């Protein structure tokens, strides 16, 4: 199924077997690509050679820290993908965890790991902004 075929389906077919299969394949593909990137980053970190020049050492350490932050972000995304796959297995994927309403196909195509509908996500962001302001 293509994205156009997915979006052309009637609203009553939301999260039917075909749609769940589409998102399962999408999530598994993203998971595989992410695992390859993480593996490549770990290999690059292992292959870094130590430098004797203090300026090179500082620069290499800064790059290493940047790579570690990137790996941390990618690991979090991998966890979110695994969580989305678990939701699919339980039949809960595509439904807002706060309201129980459909998240929407367009939103899931943009962010397949979304767990909140747009309205709930906006409320969450407002709460977070309010908490930071205090």
N, C-alpha and C positions, 0 to 999 in steps of 0.2 A: 504494500500500500504506500502511495506517495503522500506527501504533505497535502497536496491539492485534493486528493481523494479523501483524506482524513477530514479536511475542513469542509468538504462538500456533503458529508453525512448529516442527516437530520439531528437536531438537538436531542430527540428522544433516544438516539443510539449512543448517547454519551457513555463512554467507558465500556462499550460492548467488547466482545472477545477480540475482534479485529483491531480495535483501538488499543486495547491492552497489549496485544502482540506487537503493534507498531512501537509503542513506548518501551516495551521490554527490549526489543531489538535496538532501539535508539540508546537506551541506558547501557546495555551490554557493550555496544560499540564504543560509547564514550568511556566506559570503565576500562576496556582493553587499551584504548589509546592513552588514557591517563596512566595506567600501569606501566606502559612502555616509556612514557616521558619520565615518570618517577625513577624507573630503573636506569634510564640514561643519565639522569641528574646524579644519582648515587655513584654511577660509574665515573662520571666526570669529577666528582668530589674525591673519590679514591685515587684517581690518577694525578691529582695535583702534586707537583713536585715542590719540595721546600726550597725557599730562596734564602740566599745569604745576605742580600742587600736589605737593610732595614726598610727602605721605601717600598721595595718589592714585597716584603713580608706584610707590611700594612695593607698594601693594595690587594694582595692575595687573600688576606683575612677578611677584608671588606667584601670581596667577591664571594668568599665562602659563606659569610653571614647572609648575604643576599640569596644565595642558592638554598641555604637552609630555610629561610623564610618562605621561599617559593615552594619548597618541598612540603612545608607545614601546611600551606594553603591547599596544595594539591591533595595532600592526605585528608584534609577536612572535606574536600569535594568528593574524594573517593568514598568516605564514610557516608556522605549524603546520597551518593548514587546507590550504595548498598542498602541504605534505609529505604530509598524509593523502590528498589527491587523487592524488598521485604513487604512493603505496602502493596505492591502489585500481587504478590503471592497471597496476601490476606484479603485481597479485593477492596482495599482502602485507597488505592492510588487514584489521584485525580479529584479527590474530595477534600475540602478545606478542613483542617484539623480543629479549627475554632468554631466554625459555623455549620459545617456539614454540607455546605453548598458546593456545587461544581467549581473547580478552580478555573476551568476553561481550556479548550484545546490550544488556542493561540498562546496563552500564558505558558502552558506546559511545553509547547514547541520552543519557546524562547528560554525557558528555565525548567527543564524536565525534573528537577529535584524540588520544585516548589511544593510547599505543604500548606500554604495559605492562599485564599483568594485575594484579589487585589484590595478589596475593602479592608479585610482583616490585616493584611500586610501594612497598609497605610496606618491603621490604628496602632499596630505594633511599633512602627517607626515614630509615630507621634509620642507614644509612651516613652520610648527610648530617648528621644530628644528632651522630653520633659524631665526625665530622670537625670540626664547629664547637666541640665540647667540648674538643678537643685544643688 
